Protein backbone atom coordinates (compact mmCIF):
# COMPACT_ATOMS: atom_id res chain seq x y z
CA UNK A 1 0.00 0.00 0.00
CA UNK A 2 1.61 3.27 -1.11
CA UNK A 3 2.20 5.77 1.65
CA UNK A 4 3.12 8.70 -0.56
CA UNK A 5 1.60 10.73 -3.39
CA UNK A 6 2.98 11.12 -6.89
CA UNK A 7 5.17 14.23 -6.74
CA UNK A 8 4.34 15.46 -10.24
CA UNK A 9 0.61 15.25 -9.59
CA UNK A 10 0.98 17.00 -6.27
CA UNK A 11 3.10 19.78 -7.78
CA UNK A 12 0.51 20.38 -10.49
CA UNK A 13 -2.28 20.59 -7.90
CA UNK A 14 -0.42 22.74 -5.36
CA UNK A 15 -0.06 26.48 -6.10
CA UNK A 16 3.04 28.43 -5.17
CA UNK A 17 2.74 29.19 -1.50
CA UNK A 18 2.02 32.63 -0.15
CA UNK A 19 3.35 33.75 3.21
CA UNK A 20 1.56 32.01 6.06
CA UNK A 21 2.64 30.85 9.50
CA UNK A 22 4.89 27.82 9.83
CA UNK A 23 2.06 26.10 11.72
CA UNK A 24 -0.26 26.58 8.77
CA UNK A 25 2.45 25.38 6.38
CA UNK A 26 2.76 22.22 8.47
CA UNK A 27 -0.96 21.50 8.18
CA UNK A 28 -0.84 22.16 4.42
CA UNK A 29 1.96 19.58 4.21
CA UNK A 30 -0.16 17.06 6.10
CA UNK A 31 -3.01 17.64 3.66
CA UNK A 32 -0.70 17.29 0.65
CA UNK A 33 0.50 13.94 1.97
CA UNK A 34 -3.05 12.65 2.29
CA UNK A 35 -3.33 12.76 6.09
CA UNK A 36 -6.98 12.43 7.08
CA UNK A 37 -6.68 11.84 10.84
CA UNK A 38 -4.51 13.22 13.65
CA UNK A 39 -4.49 11.85 17.20
CA UNK A 40 -3.48 14.32 19.87
CA UNK A 41 -3.63 15.72 23.35
CA UNK A 42 -3.62 19.53 23.04
CA UNK A 43 -0.82 21.70 24.43
CA UNK A 44 0.11 25.37 24.42
CA UNK A 45 3.43 24.59 22.76
CA UNK A 46 1.76 23.91 19.39
CA UNK A 47 -1.24 26.24 19.49
CA UNK A 48 -0.46 27.55 16.00
CA UNK A 49 -0.86 24.03 14.56
CA UNK A 50 -4.11 23.46 16.43
CA UNK A 51 -5.39 26.77 15.07
CA UNK A 52 -4.45 25.75 11.52
CA UNK A 53 -6.26 22.44 11.96
CA UNK A 54 -9.43 24.45 12.68
CA UNK A 55 -9.38 25.42 8.99
CA UNK A 56 -8.67 21.88 7.77
CA UNK A 57 -12.01 20.03 7.89
CA UNK A 58 -10.57 17.21 5.79
CA UNK A 59 -8.35 16.23 8.74
CA UNK A 60 -10.24 14.51 11.57
CA UNK A 61 -8.72 15.61 14.89
CA UNK A 62 -9.14 12.94 17.57
CA UNK A 63 -8.36 14.20 21.06
CA UNK A 64 -7.28 11.33 23.30
CA UNK A 65 -7.31 11.52 27.06
CA UNK A 66 -3.66 10.55 27.57
CA UNK A 67 -0.64 11.03 25.32
CA UNK A 68 0.18 7.31 25.61
CA UNK A 69 -3.29 6.54 24.33
CA UNK A 70 -2.89 9.03 21.47
CA UNK A 71 0.45 7.58 20.36
CA UNK A 72 -0.87 4.02 20.51
CA UNK A 73 -3.86 5.08 18.39
CA UNK A 74 -1.56 6.67 15.81
CA UNK A 75 0.65 3.58 15.72
CA UNK A 76 -2.37 1.30 15.21
CA UNK A 77 -3.66 3.59 12.46
CA UNK A 78 -0.29 3.31 10.72
CA UNK A 79 -0.53 -0.48 10.90
CA UNK A 80 -3.99 -0.44 9.33
CA UNK A 81 -3.31 1.99 6.49
CA UNK A 82 0.37 1.55 5.64
CA UNK A 83 0.64 5.35 5.83
CA UNK A 84 2.29 7.18 8.72
CA UNK A 85 0.00 7.41 11.71
CA UNK A 86 0.06 10.99 12.98
CA UNK A 87 0.27 12.00 16.63
CA UNK A 88 0.70 15.46 18.17
CA UNK A 89 1.62 16.12 21.79
CA UNK A 90 3.03 18.94 23.83
CA UNK A 91 6.57 19.36 25.16
CA UNK A 92 8.10 17.56 28.15
CA UNK A 93 5.47 15.39 29.86
CA UNK A 94 3.49 15.09 26.64
CA UNK A 95 6.52 13.70 24.83
CA UNK A 96 7.53 11.33 27.61
CA UNK A 97 4.00 9.94 27.84
CA UNK A 98 3.85 9.49 24.05
CA UNK A 99 7.19 7.68 23.87
CA UNK A 100 5.49 4.28 24.20
CA UNK A 101 3.91 4.65 20.77
CA UNK A 102 7.30 5.45 19.26
CA UNK A 103 8.87 2.38 20.85
CA UNK A 104 6.03 0.19 19.60
CA UNK A 105 6.28 1.65 16.09
CA UNK A 106 10.02 0.96 16.04
CA UNK A 107 9.77 -2.69 17.09
CA UNK A 108 6.66 -3.30 14.96
CA UNK A 109 8.07 -1.56 11.84
CA UNK A 110 5.08 0.79 11.70
CA UNK A 111 5.18 4.13 9.83
CA UNK A 112 4.42 6.94 12.27
CA UNK A 113 5.20 10.61 12.79
CA UNK A 114 5.12 12.14 16.26
CA UNK A 115 5.00 15.94 16.34
CA UNK A 116 6.15 17.36 19.66
CA UNK A 117 5.85 20.97 20.79
CA UNK A 118 9.10 22.48 22.04
CA UNK A 119 10.12 25.46 24.14
CA UNK A 120 11.08 28.71 22.41
CA UNK A 121 14.45 28.56 20.70
CA UNK A 122 16.04 31.36 22.74
CA UNK A 123 15.39 29.44 25.97
CA UNK A 124 17.09 26.19 24.96
CA UNK A 125 19.89 24.89 27.15
CA UNK A 126 18.64 26.60 30.32
CA UNK A 127 16.46 23.72 31.55
CA UNK A 128 13.44 25.87 30.91
CA UNK A 129 9.91 24.78 31.79
CA UNK A 130 9.32 21.30 30.30
CA UNK A 131 12.54 21.38 28.26
CA UNK A 132 13.70 18.03 26.84
CA UNK A 133 16.43 17.25 24.31
CA UNK A 134 14.36 15.11 21.93
CA UNK A 135 17.36 14.01 19.90
CA UNK A 136 18.83 12.38 23.00
CA UNK A 137 15.49 11.11 24.25
CA UNK A 138 14.23 9.50 21.03
CA UNK A 139 17.53 8.96 19.21
CA UNK A 140 17.71 5.21 19.79
CA UNK A 141 14.04 4.36 19.13
CA UNK A 142 13.05 6.61 16.20
CA UNK A 143 14.30 6.32 12.62
CA UNK A 144 14.88 10.07 12.56
CA UNK A 145 14.57 12.85 15.12
CA UNK A 146 14.61 16.44 13.87
CA UNK A 147 13.92 19.87 15.30
CA UNK A 148 12.68 22.49 12.85
CA UNK A 149 14.51 25.68 13.75
CA UNK A 150 13.65 27.70 10.61
CA UNK A 151 10.07 28.32 9.52
CA UNK A 152 11.00 28.27 5.82
CA UNK A 153 12.15 24.64 6.12
CA UNK A 154 8.82 23.22 7.33
CA UNK A 155 7.69 21.88 3.91
CA UNK A 156 11.14 20.45 3.17
CA UNK A 157 11.46 18.64 6.49
CA UNK A 158 7.87 17.37 6.41
CA UNK A 159 8.47 15.79 2.99
CA UNK A 160 11.58 14.08 4.31
CA UNK A 161 9.76 12.91 7.45
CA UNK A 162 7.07 11.18 5.37
CA UNK A 163 9.75 9.59 3.18
CA UNK A 164 11.79 8.29 6.12
CA UNK A 165 8.74 6.87 7.89
CA UNK A 166 7.78 4.62 4.96
CA UNK A 167 11.09 3.89 3.22
CA UNK A 168 13.09 0.73 3.81
CA UNK A 169 11.96 -0.79 7.06
CA UNK A 170 9.08 1.53 8.09
CA UNK A 171 9.23 3.18 11.47
CA UNK A 172 8.65 6.27 13.59
CA UNK A 173 9.90 9.81 12.99
CA UNK A 174 9.87 12.48 15.70
CA UNK A 175 9.56 16.14 14.67
CA UNK A 176 10.19 18.81 17.31
CA UNK A 177 8.38 22.13 16.84
CA UNK A 178 9.70 25.16 18.79
CA UNK A 179 6.63 27.20 19.69
CA UNK A 180 8.11 30.53 18.51
CA UNK A 181 9.13 29.02 15.15
CA UNK A 182 5.52 27.97 14.48
CA UNK A 183 4.27 31.56 14.45
CA UNK A 184 6.94 32.85 12.05
CA UNK A 185 6.11 33.33 8.35
CA UNK A 186 6.86 30.64 5.78
CA UNK A 187 6.71 31.30 2.03
CA UNK A 188 8.13 27.92 0.93
CA UNK A 189 5.64 25.91 -1.15
CA UNK A 190 4.56 22.47 0.00
CA UNK A 191 6.70 19.60 -1.24
CA UNK A 192 5.49 16.01 -1.34
CA UNK A 193 7.67 12.94 -0.84
CA UNK A 194 8.07 11.04 -4.11
CA UNK A 195 7.48 7.27 -4.26
CA UNK A 196 10.61 5.15 -4.25
CA UNK A 197 11.02 2.61 -7.05
CA UNK A 198 10.35 -0.86 -5.66
CA UNK A 199 12.29 -3.92 -6.66
CA UNK A 200 11.59 -7.64 -6.60
CA UNK A 201 13.96 -10.62 -6.75
CA UNK A 202 16.52 -10.68 -9.58
CA UNK A 203 16.08 -13.64 -11.92
CA UNK A 204 19.42 -15.35 -11.07
CA UNK A 205 18.68 -15.08 -7.35
CA UNK A 206 15.17 -16.39 -7.86
CA UNK A 207 16.65 -19.40 -9.62
CA UNK A 208 19.03 -20.01 -6.69
CA UNK A 209 16.08 -19.93 -4.29
CA UNK A 210 14.17 -22.41 -6.45
CA UNK A 211 17.14 -24.77 -6.54
CA UNK A 212 17.65 -24.56 -2.78
CA UNK A 213 13.97 -25.29 -2.12
CA UNK A 214 13.88 -28.16 -4.62
CA UNK A 215 16.70 -29.97 -2.86
CA UNK A 216 15.42 -29.40 0.67
CA UNK A 217 14.26 -32.26 2.86
CA UNK A 218 12.10 -30.34 5.34
CA UNK A 219 11.76 -26.64 4.47
CA UNK A 220 9.86 -24.11 6.58
CA UNK A 221 8.63 -20.69 5.48
CA UNK A 222 8.55 -18.01 8.18
CA UNK A 223 6.75 -14.76 7.39
CA UNK A 224 6.30 -11.48 9.23
CA UNK A 225 7.05 -7.79 9.13
CA UNK A 226 4.76 -4.80 8.92
CA UNK A 227 2.29 -3.51 6.31
CA UNK A 228 1.07 -6.95 5.21
CA UNK A 229 -1.62 -6.40 2.56
CA UNK A 230 -4.33 -8.49 0.91
CA UNK A 231 -2.07 -8.77 -2.15
CA UNK A 232 0.79 -10.03 0.02
CA UNK A 233 -1.50 -12.71 1.47
CA UNK A 234 -2.75 -13.83 -1.96
CA UNK A 235 0.76 -14.23 -3.35
CA UNK A 236 1.95 -16.06 -0.23
CA UNK A 237 -0.99 -18.42 -0.43
CA UNK A 238 -0.37 -19.11 -4.13
CA UNK A 239 3.32 -19.80 -3.48
CA UNK A 240 2.65 -22.08 -0.51
CA UNK A 241 -0.01 -24.05 -2.41
CA UNK A 242 2.08 -24.51 -5.55
CA UNK A 243 5.14 -25.65 -3.62
CA UNK A 244 3.23 -27.46 -0.81
CA UNK A 245 5.22 -25.51 1.79
CA UNK A 246 4.47 -25.16 5.51
CA UNK A 247 4.12 -21.52 6.59
CA UNK A 248 4.72 -20.29 10.14
CA UNK A 249 4.24 -16.69 11.20
CA UNK A 250 6.39 -14.63 13.53
CA UNK A 251 5.24 -13.02 16.79
CA UNK A 252 1.87 -11.29 16.45
CA UNK A 253 1.84 -11.49 12.65
CA UNK A 254 -0.81 -14.22 12.48
CA UNK A 255 -2.96 -12.31 10.00
CA UNK A 256 -0.35 -12.71 7.24
CA UNK A 257 -2.02 -15.95 6.09
CA UNK A 258 -5.52 -17.29 6.62
CA UNK A 259 -5.14 -19.57 9.65
CA UNK A 260 -7.61 -22.03 8.09
CA UNK A 261 -5.28 -22.60 5.14
CA UNK A 262 -3.87 -26.18 5.08
CA UNK A 263 -0.37 -24.75 4.77
CA UNK A 264 -0.59 -22.56 7.88
CA UNK A 265 1.27 -24.39 10.67
CA UNK A 266 1.25 -21.96 13.59
CA UNK A 267 2.92 -18.98 15.19
CA UNK A 268 6.49 -18.61 16.43
CA UNK A 269 5.68 -16.60 19.50
CA UNK A 270 5.13 -16.72 23.24
CA UNK A 271 3.27 -19.93 23.95
CA UNK A 272 4.31 -21.52 20.65
CA UNK A 273 3.49 -25.14 19.85
CA UNK A 274 6.40 -27.31 21.11
CA UNK A 275 6.12 -29.40 17.93
CA UNK A 276 6.51 -26.29 15.78
CA UNK A 277 9.55 -25.33 17.83
CA UNK A 278 11.03 -28.77 17.19
CA UNK A 279 10.18 -28.54 13.49
CA UNK A 280 12.12 -25.30 13.17
CA UNK A 281 15.10 -26.93 14.88
CA UNK A 282 14.96 -29.93 12.55
CA UNK A 283 14.31 -28.04 9.30
CA UNK A 284 17.14 -28.04 6.79
CA UNK A 285 15.98 -24.84 5.09
CA UNK A 286 14.33 -21.69 6.48
CA UNK A 287 12.84 -19.23 4.00
CA UNK A 288 12.25 -16.05 6.02
CA UNK A 289 10.10 -13.47 4.24
CA UNK A 290 9.71 -9.97 5.64
CA UNK A 291 10.50 -10.94 9.22
CA UNK A 292 13.52 -9.91 11.30
CA UNK A 293 13.87 -13.29 13.07
CA UNK A 294 13.99 -11.69 16.51
CA UNK A 295 14.32 -13.34 19.90
CA UNK A 296 10.63 -14.25 20.26
CA UNK A 297 10.38 -16.05 16.91
CA UNK A 298 13.65 -17.90 17.60
CA UNK A 299 12.89 -18.69 21.26
CA UNK A 300 15.61 -16.46 22.68
CA UNK A 301 17.87 -16.99 19.64
CA UNK A 302 18.00 -20.71 20.50
CA UNK A 303 16.41 -22.15 17.35
CA UNK A 304 19.02 -20.82 14.94
CA UNK A 305 22.76 -20.78 15.64
CA UNK A 306 24.51 -17.40 15.66
CA UNK A 307 26.01 -16.26 13.38
CA UNK A 308 25.67 -19.14 10.91
CA UNK A 309 22.51 -21.27 11.36
CA UNK A 310 22.64 -25.06 10.88
CA UNK A 311 19.64 -24.69 8.61
CA UNK A 312 20.21 -23.12 5.22
CA UNK A 313 18.75 -19.63 5.68
CA UNK A 314 17.24 -17.63 2.83
CA UNK A 315 16.30 -14.20 4.11
CA UNK A 316 14.15 -11.68 2.20
CA UNK A 317 13.73 -8.25 3.79
CA UNK A 318 12.92 -4.74 2.61
CA UNK A 319 15.85 -3.27 4.56
CA UNK A 320 19.36 -4.38 3.64
CA UNK A 321 20.49 -3.45 7.14
CA UNK A 322 18.42 -6.31 8.58
CA UNK A 323 20.11 -8.93 6.38
CA UNK A 324 22.96 -10.48 8.33
CA UNK A 325 22.25 -8.34 11.38
CA UNK A 326 22.11 -11.42 13.62
CA UNK A 327 22.10 -14.43 11.30
CA UNK A 328 24.25 -14.80 8.21
CA UNK A 329 22.00 -16.11 5.40
CA UNK A 330 23.06 -18.43 2.62
CA UNK A 331 21.01 -16.20 0.30
CA UNK A 332 20.19 -12.61 1.31
CA UNK A 333 17.72 -10.59 -0.73
CA UNK A 334 16.87 -6.91 -0.24
CA UNK A 335 13.50 -6.44 -1.93
CA UNK A 336 10.03 -5.04 -1.59
CA UNK A 337 8.17 -7.91 0.07
CA UNK A 338 5.05 -7.49 -2.05
CA UNK A 339 7.05 -7.77 -5.27
CA UNK A 340 9.19 -10.59 -3.85
CA UNK A 341 6.06 -12.59 -3.00
CA UNK A 342 4.70 -12.00 -6.50
CA UNK A 343 7.97 -13.35 -7.91
CA UNK A 344 7.79 -16.41 -5.67
CA UNK A 345 4.13 -17.00 -6.57
CA UNK A 346 5.08 -17.10 -10.26
CA UNK A 347 7.95 -19.53 -9.66
CA UNK A 348 7.19 -22.93 -11.26
CA UNK A 349 7.07 -25.69 -8.66
CA UNK A 350 8.96 -28.95 -9.17
CA UNK A 351 7.03 -32.06 -10.11
CA UNK A 352 8.27 -33.85 -6.99
CA UNK A 353 7.90 -32.19 -3.59
CA UNK A 354 9.29 -34.71 -1.13
CA UNK A 355 8.39 -32.51 1.84
CA UNK A 356 4.63 -32.50 1.10
CA UNK A 357 3.87 -35.16 3.70
CA UNK A 358 5.91 -33.23 6.25
CA UNK A 359 3.76 -30.18 5.53
CA UNK A 360 0.59 -32.19 6.18
CA UNK A 361 2.07 -33.42 9.47
CA UNK A 362 2.92 -29.88 10.49
CA UNK A 363 -0.63 -28.78 9.80
CA UNK A 364 -2.02 -31.71 11.81
CA UNK A 365 0.25 -30.72 14.70
CA UNK A 366 -1.13 -27.19 14.56
CA UNK A 367 -4.74 -28.37 14.51
CA UNK A 368 -4.11 -30.63 17.51
CA UNK A 369 -2.48 -27.75 19.41
CA UNK A 370 -5.47 -25.53 18.64
CA UNK A 371 -7.93 -27.91 20.28
CA UNK A 372 -9.11 -27.15 23.79
CA UNK A 373 -6.87 -28.74 26.44
CA UNK A 374 -8.49 -30.68 29.26
CA UNK A 375 -9.39 -28.52 32.26
CA UNK A 376 -8.78 -29.47 35.85
CA UNK A 377 -12.01 -30.64 37.57
CA UNK A 378 -11.69 -27.89 40.19
CA UNK A 379 -11.54 -25.20 37.49
CA UNK A 380 -13.48 -22.08 38.49
CA UNK A 381 -14.74 -19.16 36.47
CA UNK A 382 -14.89 -18.58 32.72
CA UNK A 383 -13.00 -20.90 30.38
CA UNK A 384 -11.13 -18.55 28.00
CA UNK A 385 -10.59 -21.29 25.44
CA UNK A 386 -14.34 -21.68 25.03
CA UNK A 387 -14.76 -17.91 24.89
CA UNK A 388 -12.23 -17.46 22.08
CA UNK A 389 -13.54 -20.41 20.07
CA UNK A 390 -17.12 -19.15 20.32
CA UNK A 391 -16.04 -15.65 19.38
CA UNK A 392 -14.23 -16.94 16.28
CA UNK A 393 -17.26 -18.95 15.21
CA UNK A 394 -19.65 -16.01 15.65
CA UNK A 395 -17.65 -13.11 14.25
CA UNK A 396 -17.06 -12.39 10.54
CA UNK A 397 -13.67 -13.07 9.00
CA UNK A 398 -12.70 -9.38 8.90
CA UNK A 399 -13.08 -8.84 12.67
CA UNK A 400 -10.13 -6.90 14.06
CA UNK A 401 -8.66 -8.36 17.25
CA UNK A 402 -6.59 -6.02 19.42
CA UNK A 403 -4.67 -6.75 22.59
CA UNK A 404 -1.80 -5.51 24.71
CA UNK A 405 0.47 -7.66 26.86
CA UNK A 406 -0.33 -10.37 29.37
CA UNK A 407 -0.90 -14.10 29.62
CA UNK A 408 -4.56 -13.57 28.65
CA UNK A 409 -3.35 -12.86 25.09
CA UNK A 410 -2.01 -16.41 24.74
CA UNK A 411 -5.63 -17.65 24.46
CA UNK A 412 -6.34 -15.25 21.59
CA UNK A 413 -3.13 -16.16 19.77
CA UNK A 414 -3.59 -19.89 20.18
CA UNK A 415 -7.33 -20.35 19.63
CA UNK A 416 -8.55 -17.51 17.42
CA UNK A 417 -8.31 -18.00 13.66
CA UNK A 418 -7.03 -14.84 11.97
CA UNK A 419 -8.47 -15.03 8.48
CA UNK A 420 -7.67 -11.72 6.75
CA UNK A 421 -4.82 -9.19 6.71
CA UNK A 422 -5.08 -6.20 9.03
CA UNK A 423 -7.10 -8.14 11.60
CA UNK A 424 -4.44 -8.43 14.31
CA UNK A 425 -3.35 -5.32 16.19
CA UNK A 426 -0.93 -6.29 18.94
CA UNK A 427 2.46 -4.85 19.95
CA UNK A 428 5.49 -7.02 19.28
CA UNK A 429 7.30 -4.96 21.92
CA UNK A 430 4.94 -6.41 24.53
CA UNK A 431 3.50 -3.13 25.79
CA UNK A 432 0.60 -3.26 28.22
CA UNK A 433 -2.37 -1.02 27.50
CA UNK A 434 -2.16 -1.14 23.70
CA UNK A 435 -5.41 -2.98 22.99
CA UNK A 436 -7.95 -0.33 24.01
CA UNK A 437 -6.38 2.64 22.14
CA UNK A 438 -5.78 0.37 19.13
CA UNK A 439 -9.47 -0.59 19.16
CA UNK A 440 -10.42 3.10 19.08
CA UNK A 441 -8.18 3.64 16.04
CA UNK A 442 -9.51 0.54 14.25
CA UNK A 443 -13.15 1.42 14.89
CA UNK A 444 -12.65 4.97 13.60
CA UNK A 445 -10.70 3.82 10.54
CA UNK A 446 -13.48 1.48 9.37
CA UNK A 447 -16.74 2.04 11.30
CA UNK A 448 -18.49 -0.85 9.55
CA UNK A 449 -15.94 -3.43 10.61
CA UNK A 450 -16.30 -5.30 13.93
CA UNK A 451 -13.51 -4.76 16.46
CA UNK A 452 -12.84 -6.79 19.61
CA UNK A 453 -10.30 -5.74 22.24
CA UNK A 454 -8.89 -8.41 24.54
CA UNK A 455 -7.52 -6.89 27.73
CA UNK A 456 -6.41 -8.27 31.05
CA UNK A 457 -7.44 -6.31 34.11
CA UNK A 458 -3.93 -4.89 34.47
CA UNK A 459 -3.67 -4.14 30.76
CA UNK A 460 -7.05 -2.40 30.72
CA UNK A 461 -6.15 -0.17 33.66
CA UNK A 462 -3.30 1.41 31.71
CA UNK A 463 -5.69 3.48 29.54
CA UNK A 464 -9.28 2.97 30.74
CA UNK A 465 -9.94 6.69 30.17
CA UNK A 466 -9.80 6.11 26.41
CA UNK A 467 -13.34 4.73 26.71
CA UNK A 468 -14.19 8.44 26.92
CA UNK A 469 -12.45 9.01 23.57
CA UNK A 470 -14.36 6.10 22.05
CA UNK A 471 -17.67 7.45 23.34
CA UNK A 472 -16.94 11.00 22.22
CA UNK A 473 -16.11 10.06 18.63
CA UNK A 474 -18.57 7.20 18.22
CA UNK A 475 -16.03 4.38 18.06
CA UNK A 476 -17.99 1.14 18.40
CA UNK A 477 -16.19 -1.98 19.61
CA UNK A 478 -16.32 -4.72 22.21
CA UNK A 479 -13.88 -5.06 25.13
CA UNK A 480 -13.44 -8.53 26.59
CA UNK A 481 -11.90 -7.77 29.97
CA UNK A 482 -10.22 -10.84 31.44
CA UNK A 483 -10.23 -10.39 35.22
CA UNK A 484 -8.05 -12.67 37.32
CA UNK A 485 -7.08 -10.09 39.94
CA UNK A 486 -3.35 -10.09 39.23
CA UNK A 487 -0.56 -9.28 36.82
CA UNK A 488 -0.62 -12.81 35.44
CA UNK A 489 2.55 -12.91 33.36
CA UNK A 490 4.69 -11.57 36.19
CA UNK A 491 3.01 -13.91 38.66
CA UNK A 492 3.84 -16.84 36.36
CA UNK A 493 7.53 -15.88 36.30
CA UNK A 494 7.43 -15.20 40.02
CA UNK A 495 6.09 -18.68 40.67
CA UNK A 496 8.87 -20.20 38.55
CA UNK A 497 11.70 -18.33 40.25
CA UNK A 498 10.31 -17.59 43.72
CA UNK A 499 7.50 -20.11 44.37
CA UNK A 500 5.00 -19.18 47.02
CA UNK A 501 6.40 -15.66 47.48
CA UNK A 502 3.82 -13.32 45.97
CA UNK A 503 5.13 -9.78 45.79
CA UNK A 504 3.69 -6.89 43.81
CA UNK A 505 1.52 -8.97 41.49
CA UNK A 506 -1.88 -8.78 43.19
CA UNK A 507 -4.29 -6.37 41.53
CA UNK A 508 -7.35 -4.67 42.97
CA UNK A 509 -9.48 -3.02 40.30
CA UNK A 510 -12.70 -1.02 40.27
CA UNK A 511 -16.18 -2.18 39.36
CA UNK A 512 -15.39 -2.49 35.65
CA UNK A 513 -19.03 -2.83 34.63
CA UNK A 514 -20.00 0.35 36.46
CA UNK A 515 -16.96 2.13 35.02
CA UNK A 516 -17.88 1.17 31.44
CA UNK A 517 -21.49 2.18 31.98
CA UNK A 518 -20.30 5.57 33.21
CA UNK A 519 -18.88 6.13 29.72
CA UNK A 520 -22.18 5.13 28.12
CA UNK A 521 -21.16 1.60 27.17
CA UNK A 522 -23.27 -1.53 27.36
CA UNK A 523 -21.56 -3.60 30.06
CA UNK A 524 -22.08 -6.83 31.97
CA UNK A 525 -20.17 -9.39 33.99
CA UNK A 526 -19.90 -13.10 33.14
CA UNK A 527 -18.86 -15.62 35.80
CA UNK A 528 -19.80 -18.88 34.05
CA UNK A 529 -18.62 -20.09 30.65
CA UNK A 530 -22.10 -21.10 29.55
CA UNK A 531 -23.33 -17.53 30.00
CA UNK A 532 -20.88 -16.00 27.54
CA UNK A 533 -22.72 -16.73 24.24
CA UNK A 534 -25.83 -14.85 25.38
CA UNK A 535 -23.72 -11.98 26.72
CA UNK A 536 -21.88 -11.72 23.41
CA UNK A 537 -25.18 -11.70 21.52
CA UNK A 538 -26.47 -8.86 23.71
CA UNK A 539 -23.27 -6.86 23.26
CA UNK A 540 -23.43 -7.25 19.48
CA UNK A 541 -27.11 -6.36 19.39
CA UNK A 542 -26.34 -3.18 21.29
CA UNK A 543 -24.39 -2.02 18.24
CA UNK A 544 -22.19 0.49 20.05
CA UNK A 545 -19.46 0.53 22.66
CA UNK A 546 -19.62 -2.57 24.88
CA UNK A 547 -17.64 -4.32 27.61
CA UNK A 548 -17.94 -7.85 28.97
CA UNK A 549 -16.01 -8.59 32.15
CA UNK A 550 -14.93 -12.25 32.27
CA UNK A 551 -14.20 -13.58 35.75
CA UNK A 552 -11.48 -16.21 35.38
CA UNK A 553 -9.65 -18.59 37.68
CA UNK A 554 -6.33 -16.97 38.69
CA UNK A 555 -4.78 -20.42 38.94
CA UNK A 556 -5.30 -21.05 35.21
CA UNK A 557 -2.22 -19.05 34.22
CA UNK A 558 -2.00 -20.28 30.58
CA UNK A 559 -4.16 -22.69 28.53
CA UNK A 560 -1.97 -25.60 29.60
CA UNK A 561 -0.41 -24.47 32.90
CA UNK A 562 -1.94 -24.09 36.34
CA UNK A 563 -0.60 -22.43 39.47
CA UNK A 564 -0.48 -24.62 42.55
CA UNK A 565 -2.51 -23.75 45.64
Secondary structure as UniProt FT lines:
FT   HELIX           7..13
FT   STRAND          20..21
FT   HELIX           22..32
FT   TURN            33..34
FT   STRAND          37..40
FT   HELIX           44..46
FT   HELIX           47..54
FT   TURN            57..58
FT   STRAND          60..63
FT   HELIX           67..81
FT   STRAND          85..89
FT   HELIX           93..108
FT   STRAND          112..118
FT   HELIX           121..123
FT   TURN            124..125
FT   TURN            129..130
FT   HELIX           134..138
FT   TURN            139..141
FT   STRAND          144..148
FT   HELIX           151..153
FT   HELIX           154..166
FT   STRAND          172..178
FT   HELIX           179..182
FT   STRAND          185..186
FT   HELIX           203..214
FT   STRAND          219..223
FT   HELIX           230..243
FT   STRAND          247..250
FT   TURN            251..252
FT   HELIX           254..256
FT   TURN            259..260
FT   TURN            262..263
FT   STRAND          264..268
FT   TURN            270..271
FT   HELIX           274..282
FT   STRAND          285..289
FT   TURN            295..302
FT   STRAND          312..317
FT   HELIX           320..322
FT   TURN            323..324
FT   STRAND          331..334
FT   HELIX           337..345
FT   TURN            354..355
FT   HELIX           356..369
FT   TURN            377..378
FT   HELIX           384..394
FT   TURN            397..398
FT   STRAND          400..403
FT   HELIX           408..415
FT   TURN            421..422
FT   STRAND          424..426
FT   TURN            428..429
FT   TURN            432..433
FT   HELIX           434..445
FT   TURN            447..448
FT   STRAND          451..456
FT   HELIX           457..460
FT   TURN            461..462
FT   TURN            464..465
FT   HELIX           466..473
FT   STRAND          478..483
FT   HELIX           488..497
FT   TURN            499..500
FT   HELIX           512..518
FT   TURN            519..520
FT   STRAND          522..526
FT   HELIX           529..531
FT   HELIX           532..542
FT   STRAND          546..552
FT   TURN            554..555
FT   STRAND          556..558
FT   TURN            559..560
FT   STRAND          561..562
//
